[in-house]
Amino acid sequence: MKLYQFLIVFFLSLGIYAQMPEKISYQAIIRNIDGEIIGNSTIGIKISILQQSMNGEEVYQESHLPLTNENGLITVQIGTGTVLNGTFTDIDWSNGPFFLETQIDLNGSNNYSITGLTELLSVPYALYAKTAGNLTMDSNYLVKSQIVSFETDRDINDSDILNTLECTNSATLRITSNYDQMKVGDYINLEAHNGAVLYIQALEGVQLNYQLNGNATFISNEGNVRFGLLRKVAANSYIVSGQ
């Protein structure tokens, strides 16, 4: 049986626990092929961390047997499971990118099916800092590691690429046709803050999530932040996640 797994607010579920063993918190909602929530059940989950690409070297792998709650939610701490390969504390987080592959067995055994493969776009700072002490950052890197404030409707621009777009007042980000400054594989981290609504609108000739002139909406609640990601997958074609 093919399984479906839906990540919930994945970027919020990344966290480092100071004064405790290094680990990353991971949450997901488990559903079957019919979209039905699998509640109050023990499931098997195998988590792998891949380096450099989606088909890259497996630097770490572990398994867990979490119990879903009545809403199908599981929470596991990556780095504390049954180790199948590698050592979590030996991962060189400065030598990325890294990808997280998850496999699930609804029956709580080890007959896994691959249900998710996503890039770790935000490595917990304390984990990264442990291995980044010898890095030399040039001016180009520093330019591409900024928070870009966003409060009014505007077109996508060069300052957004590889940076975090922080929307603090409801506004629309427009993706224009033939925007070649953003290369295939480039991304923009998206944040809607404290009740702001961030709208993403693909203009004429541009696909968003495989829909011509598509759109997406990030709605934040007061006192909270909604996270997402915009990535270019081809000329005039983008995908957005997290909304």
C-alpha positions as CSV (number, residue, x, y, z in Angstrom):
1,M,0.0,0.0,0.0
2,K,1.3,3.4,-0.9
3,L,1.4,5.8,2.0
4,Y,1.1,9.5,2.2
5,Q,2.9,11.6,4.8
6,F,2.3,15.3,5.2
7,L,4.8,17.6,7.0
8,I,3.4,20.3,9.1
9,V,5.3,23.6,9.5
10,F,8.5,21.8,8.8
11,F,10.7,24.8,9.3
12,L,9.2,25.4,12.8
13,S,10.0,21.8,13.7
14,L,13.7,22.3,13.3
15,G,15.3,23.2,16.6
16,I,18.4,22.8,18.7
17,Y,18.0,21.9,22.4
18,A,20.7,23.7,24.4
19,Q,22.1,21.9,27.4
20,M,20.8,18.6,26.0
21,P,22.1,16.1,23.5
22,E,22.1,17.4,19.9
23,K,18.9,16.6,18.1
24,I,16.4,18.0,15.6
25,S,12.6,17.9,16.3
26,Y,10.5,16.5,13.5
27,Q,6.7,16.4,13.2
28,A,4.4,14.9,10.6
29,I,0.8,14.0,10.2
30,I,0.2,10.4,9.0
31,R,-2.5,9.5,6.6
32,N,-3.4,6.5,4.5
33,I,-3.8,6.5,0.7
34,D,-7.5,7.6,1.1
35,G,-6.4,10.6,3.1
36,E,-7.7,9.2,6.4
37,I,-5.8,10.2,9.5
38,I,-4.0,7.3,11.3
39,G,-4.7,8.1,14.9
40,N,-3.5,6.4,18.1
41,S,-1.3,3.9,16.3
42,T,2.3,2.9,16.5
43,I,4.1,3.3,13.2
44,G,7.6,2.6,12.0
45,I,9.6,5.5,10.6
46,K,13.1,5.4,9.2
47,I,14.9,8.7,8.7
48,S,18.0,9.2,6.5
49,I,20.2,12.3,6.1
50,L,21.7,12.6,2.6
51,Q,24.6,14.9,1.8
52,Q,25.0,17.1,-1.3
53,S,22.0,15.9,-3.3
54,M,18.8,13.9,-3.2
55,N,20.8,10.9,-4.4
56,G,23.8,11.8,-2.3
57,E,25.8,9.9,0.3
58,E,23.8,8.7,3.3
59,V,25.7,10.1,6.3
60,Y,23.2,9.1,8.9
61,Q,20.2,6.9,9.4
62,E,18.0,5.9,12.3
63,S,14.6,4.4,13.1
64,H,11.8,5.2,15.5
65,L,8.5,3.7,16.6
66,P,6.4,6.7,17.5
67,L,2.7,6.7,18.6
68,T,0.4,9.0,16.6
69,N,-2.1,11.1,18.6
70,E,-5.8,11.2,17.8
71,N,-5.0,13.7,15.0
72,G,-2.3,11.5,13.4
73,L,0.5,13.7,14.6
74,I,3.9,12.2,15.4
75,T,6.9,13.9,17.0
76,V,10.4,12.4,16.9
77,Q,13.8,13.7,17.9
78,I,16.3,13.1,15.1
79,G,19.5,12.1,16.7
80,T,17.9,10.0,19.5
81,G,16.5,7.0,17.5
82,T,17.9,3.5,16.9
83,V,21.0,4.2,14.9
84,L,21.2,2.2,11.6
85,N,24.1,4.1,10.0
86,G,26.6,6.8,10.9
87,T,26.9,9.1,14.0
88,F,24.6,12.1,14.2
89,T,27.1,14.2,16.2
90,D,29.8,13.6,13.5
91,I,27.8,15.2,10.7
92,D,29.7,18.2,9.2
93,W,26.7,20.6,8.8
94,S,29.0,23.2,7.1
95,N,29.5,20.8,4.1
96,G,25.9,20.8,2.8
97,P,23.4,20.9,1.3
98,F,21.6,18.1,3.2
99,F,18.4,16.3,2.5
100,L,16.0,14.5,4.8
101,E,14.5,11.2,3.5
102,T,11.6,9.6,5.5
103,Q,10.2,6.2,5.1
104,I,7.0,4.9,6.9
105,D,5.5,1.5,7.9
106,L,1.9,1.9,9.1
107,N,2.1,-1.4,10.8
108,G,4.9,-0.4,13.2
109,S,7.4,-2.7,11.6
110,N,10.3,-2.2,9.1
111,N,8.5,-2.8,5.8
112,Y,9.1,0.9,4.8
113,S,7.8,2.9,1.9
114,I,9.5,6.2,0.9
115,T,7.1,9.0,1.8
116,G,9.2,12.1,1.8
117,L,12.5,13.7,0.5
118,T,13.1,17.3,1.2
119,E,16.1,19.6,1.5
120,L,17.1,20.8,5.0
121,L,17.1,24.5,4.3
122,S,17.7,25.6,7.8
123,V,20.2,23.7,9.9
124,P,19.9,24.5,13.6
125,Y,22.5,27.2,14.4
126,A,24.2,25.4,17.2
127,L,24.8,22.3,15.1
128,Y,26.1,24.3,12.2
129,A,28.4,26.5,14.4
130,K,30.1,23.4,15.8
131,T,31.6,22.6,12.4
132,A,31.8,26.0,10.8
133,G,34.6,27.5,12.9
134,N,37.1,27.3,10.1
135,L,34.9,28.7,7.3
136,T,36.0,31.8,5.4
137,M,33.1,33.8,4.2
138,D,33.7,36.2,1.4
139,S,31.6,39.3,0.7
140,N,29.4,37.5,-1.9
141,Y,28.3,35.0,0.8
142,L,27.5,37.8,3.2
143,V,25.4,39.5,0.7
144,K,23.4,36.3,0.1
145,S,22.6,35.7,3.8
146,Q,20.3,38.6,4.7
147,I,16.8,39.3,5.9
148,V,14.9,41.4,3.4
149,S,12.0,43.3,4.8
150,F,8.8,43.3,2.7
151,E,5.8,45.5,3.4
152,T,4.3,46.6,0.0
153,D,3.4,44.9,-3.3
154,R,6.3,44.5,-5.6
155,D,8.1,42.3,-8.2
156,I,10.7,39.7,-7.3
157,N,14.2,41.2,-7.4
158,D,17.8,40.3,-7.1
159,S,18.0,41.1,-3.3
160,D,15.5,38.3,-2.6
161,I,17.5,35.4,-4.1
162,L,19.0,32.9,-1.5
163,N,17.8,35.3,1.2
164,T,14.8,35.4,3.6
165,L,11.9,37.6,2.6
166,E,10.3,38.9,5.8
167,C,6.7,40.1,5.2
168,T,5.5,42.2,8.1
169,N,2.5,43.8,6.4
170,S,0.1,42.1,4.0
171,A,1.5,42.4,0.5
172,T,2.0,40.6,-2.8
173,L,5.2,39.3,-4.3
174,R,4.9,39.1,-8.1
175,I,6.9,36.7,-10.2
176,T,7.7,38.3,-13.5
177,S,8.2,36.5,-16.8
178,N,11.7,35.7,-18.0
179,Y,13.3,36.6,-14.7
180,D,16.7,35.1,-15.6
181,Q,18.6,36.6,-12.6
182,M,17.1,33.7,-10.6
183,K,18.7,30.5,-11.7
184,V,17.2,27.1,-11.7
185,G,17.7,25.7,-8.2
186,D,17.8,29.1,-6.6
187,Y,15.3,29.7,-3.8
188,I,13.9,32.4,-1.5
189,N,12.9,31.7,2.1
190,L,9.5,33.2,2.9
191,E,8.1,34.4,6.2
192,A,4.8,36.0,7.0
193,H,4.9,37.7,10.5
194,N,2.4,38.5,13.2
195,G,-0.9,38.5,11.3
196,A,0.5,39.6,7.9
197,V,-0.6,37.8,4.8
198,L,2.0,37.1,2.1
199,Y,0.6,36.5,-1.4
200,I,2.7,35.0,-4.2
201,Q,1.4,35.7,-7.7
202,A,2.8,34.4,-11.0
203,L,2.3,36.9,-13.8
204,E,1.6,36.2,-17.4
205,G,3.7,33.3,-18.8
206,V,4.9,32.1,-15.4
207,Q,3.9,28.8,-13.8
208,L,3.6,28.4,-10.0
209,N,3.2,24.9,-8.7
210,Y,2.6,23.8,-12.3
211,Q,-0.3,26.2,-12.8
212,L,0.0,29.0,-15.3
213,N,-0.4,32.3,-13.5
214,G,-0.8,30.4,-10.3
215,N,-0.8,31.9,-6.8
216,A,-0.1,31.0,-3.2
217,T,-1.0,32.5,0.1
218,F,0.8,32.5,3.5
219,I,-1.4,33.5,6.3
220,S,0.2,34.2,9.7
221,N,-1.6,34.5,13.0
222,E,-1.0,37.3,15.4
223,G,2.1,36.5,17.5
224,N,3.3,33.8,15.1
225,V,5.3,33.3,11.9
226,R,4.3,31.3,8.8
227,F,7.3,29.9,6.9
228,G,7.6,28.8,3.3
229,L,10.0,28.4,0.4
230,L,9.9,29.6,-3.3
231,R,12.2,27.7,-5.6
232,K,12.9,28.0,-9.4
233,V,12.6,24.6,-11.2
234,A,12.8,25.7,-14.8
235,A,12.6,28.8,-17.0
236,N,9.4,30.6,-16.0
237,S,8.5,27.8,-13.6
238,Y,8.5,27.9,-9.8
239,I,7.3,25.8,-6.9
240,V,6.3,27.1,-3.5
241,S,5.8,25.1,-0.3
242,G,4.6,25.7,3.2
243,Q,1.4,27.7,2.5
